[in-house]
Amino acid sequence: MRALARERELSGRVEDLLGDLRAVGATGAPWFDADYMAAAMAGAELEIAVRMLERKPPEVEGAAGLATALLLGGVERLGAAGSNGRG
């Protein structure tokens, strides 16, 4: 995982995601740790993509739907709980 994260293509996208998450936090919605959230999102998305590609044929819609529901559901839950991701 860490070796893949060092790849320029992937690390640049994670940095872009981190920047977007920090921008959200700067708008007055700092209810999660942007670094942890970017790591969780990148890790989950990479693992889902790997599993998707192992299937013949790859089930793109199912993988995308799961990733979207999982990540947005987590963000919504953190926001509703007023959590900072620490408990």
Order of alpha helices (4+ residues) and beta strands (2+ residues): alpha-alpha-alpha-alpha
